[in-house]
Amino acid sequence: MLELLFLLLPIAAAYGWYMGNRSAKKDQEEISNKLSRDYMTGVNFLLSNQQEKAVDLFLKMLEKQESENAIDNSSQFEAELTLGNLFRSRGEVDRALRIHQNIDSNPNYTYEQKLLTKQQLAKDFMFIGFLDRAEKLYLELCEEPDYTENALHELANIYQRTKEWHKAIEIGERYRKLTQSESNTSLSHYYCELALQQKQEQKNRQQIITYLTKALTVSPNCVRATLILSQEYALQNNYLQAINTLQKVAKQNIDYVSESLPALIQYYQHLPEHLSEFEHYLIHLQQQKASSTVVLTMTHYLEKKSGTLAAKNYLYHQLEKQPTMRLFHRFIQYQIDEVEDGNGKESLKLLYNIVDERLKQGFKYRCHHCGFQSHKLIWQCPSCRHWETITPIDN
């Protein structure tokens, strides 16, 4: 609602001038008072969360204002621009486009006013999916210092949607140099996307590593690049390098460790002489964040190393500290394996199946930016479009 209030400020300014001018004429005092009342009515609609009524009222006011040619050139520009933006906010983009295009072709407006209009036109085209037209406008605005940063940001959004990753990288690099930003998460994922394209097309594997290295250069905490890079080393049978790479995930973002452990187990199986290092790594992870995945991985490792009893005792103590559905689910399985056939075992099996079904129904990942939930890991949230904000849920 606050955004809409700010959007309507030009209307207030235009109407202030309008009513001041008209109130000088006694025969128009009644009209001026009505306009004032209409404006306050619109504000009250906004404050009471009746935005649709407020927008309808302000649109009628602006249309009347335009039809009577009652405002000066500057105020008219602000009123027309606001009118177009209001139409777009209502989804009436055809009317917004017509208004903004008329402003753009009006010879009475200044160059700066035309630039602001082009920006709104580009938003109109983005809204209805005419990305090629929006791209053309944003490319023009890139050359204008006051509009460069926003235009580059929007161009990156366009190339993400069209999956033109080379263009996205070019724009992303320009944006990084312009803003001197230390957070280049989006750019790192553009490089990851190129690396995946190379993998799918089975092209030069060295080029894949080059892209992934570049991703980690622009954003050292890019977990996705680390995961893919470790896979590449494993495909080259360089399991020690794959392990060293994968273990960096814990430093990059501890929340993604669960995504690295299945592959890490496979790599260590090729290097049995290093298994003791794997145990030390798991202990280190548990000290940092004893997630269910870490605990279950350690349980499995202890079962292989020291037997079922040691694994069960370890799991029992962890369950006391951190009662989660996944740990409870595994502990029930140990109980089922131990008890003799009978009603007790059948009851445990029923309980196991209930918990199992509950785990299958629950989401495994959640976006910490917008709350979107998913059953699989998605690197760009389909809801808020942020990169690397969907993380595993520890349940």
Disulfide bonds with the S-S distance in Angstrom:
none
